[in-house]
Amino acid sequence: MVKDEIPILDVSRFEAGDPSIREEAARDLDRICREIGFLVITNHGVSPSIQRALVDAGMAFFDLPLESKMTVRRPRNDQNRGYIPFGEETLARMHGGDTPPDFKEVFAIGPFDRPDDAYHSQERSYPNFAPNLWPAQPTELRDAMRAYFTALDALSRRMAGYFALALDLPVDWFADKLDRHGSQLRLLHYPAPDRALEPGQLRCGAHTDLGMMTILRNQKAGGGLQVRPRGGEWIDAPAIDDTFIVNIGDLLMRWTNDRWVSTPHRVTVPEIEARSRSRRLSIGYFTRPNYDAPISCIETCADADNPAKYETTTVKAYNDERFARGAGPREAA
């Protein structure tokens, strides 16, 4: 792989009737996940109209006055729900970094229509199934986010099957780890900077994602997503029409015993001359498996010469504390 580009994979190859085409696609996916952990997927099956509806509704929400958006402000810093205003997220802190707050605002939801049973109760599951918050305006936002969440849920389950094939596992190996998932959908709004930013401040600080995988709709604009491969320099992620960027998260790296890489990425600040044209809306679906799913080394990823590196943990134990590190406003010095 050339280390200054993110590879493109046609995922329809996994659905081909010819087994040799599926096997070749699985080998390609394994190689990409070993080398960079980021890829652009084509022929993913998500309707352009579902994507466009959420972009329009999301932009309309972020166009509202701050006081309107604050009516659905996140109730607690450990939740990924509702509106998260400027200055209340610093993702670099999730991994021990220390930067100024990310220059972005967010609206987030999780699963909806959760069953009323012990597994999904707040006492056991919090914050995975915390209630979603919905603004009064725009009226289209709720339906648009639900439709998009449903479509991306289906895509992430298909991707999980493709990952299983790439790891020489049965295609349904991840299915029972995702049947009660707590995945999150986040609208990430990066306005055109209208003032000088703090030294070291980015639209989103360097971090790796905590979950299993992320599926990102990347919008082309100045000051976009950058990825840093192992041993390489920061490279720009492409924004290609009707594609998604998929990246490996920390949980999948642990599951694979570091065979696959969870790669640092960030969102940069555009050059001064491009700032007036740099407003962008990224839409991220963060696949978070069942909160009690054990994360231990997959049997195809270890042997006598490469023993398991990590102790078994759970999704909840690994994710909750780390997410909380990056949440909330900066404390006064």
Steps between C-alpha positions, in 0.01 A plus 500: 500500500615852425519680834370831367152382407201317645398196294159455339309172528189400307310309769255354247778250427408326827154430360626353173389153404856398414677382818839602359384863479384494863827343614703761313292779658559349845876491440495861385304606808739316732800668337343847528409447866855382575668791324287806574161407650319753278323441170249661267209272413294514182175325401392501864125499435399805709254714305627846400159642594540379860840667514378826344201524733723481807751750364220751436333444839834505681605828344161649586546400864846653527369819336270552800587759765708363784217534751282272286771234473568518873145379575628151411844537654667178614375436858827351625855496370519120493208481255524517124152649462355828391684821420865541596602866461838649418760454770350182647692229319875440481553161341877509539446455875350152448853370452688721740557803278436860601386752241257790485137390448400380155359777279173326419147442624318166503154349505487133597255215544519134589266205447129576509198288592704305755321209669375548856697217659780448751778498240407843367421653839693814591628334816687235300562659163563870564603699298457264203122536487454847647190669352534692177417869496314663211470871424169656401662630182573401233210258494675285239803422716357214702376297202818573304725380782293187563505406130874557476569311825300203372684496167842527663412234755439261211822607326708459816367146549595418140845649556535287814436195284764612252746552785426148622578354159824699488596340834420145379193486724140404424316793344268524802779496764423857616120465477438415865729785606283752313146377563452745792753762399529854632625668182492878465420739217669839520455809285835681511470864398816692420407863426727730309732648767413866552767575759857414591527157657710410801854364443472129429122512453355280226150435379548157655815399685705192417346181638405144420140382515399296804246263348502219245485707182393840373312565177540864399332710236778744420419837345750671275607839637816667620638378830386140475579157640862388517641156584847405622607148396754309708842649436354756260397863477152650518308445175169645381200269492304521174143627478355309203133522409285208619775328698568448868825493692527199731764476770598243759438594864692406812272208586558329166873556533491326839278223367757435223800514735637805314488317166278789390573861589289773658663798334525857635302763312403864542306782332718796411444874490491634143752745367394861559417566135267196491319554830198684364418194284581234757169428672444125504274237650637152557268219607654222707343167591702348783445126533501409868433130567286365786622664820571164665670342197838356604794640307765229495745384237337336197638150455619564143709796619737324743734203502805377691720767341241776544315447829207712614616849606196624693295381791133444430283808552148601406370770271361695796817475708722617215278773355324685779795631698696602191210685343444694821859629486426695183162633609412822673641852497861565586558549869627838611870514576 
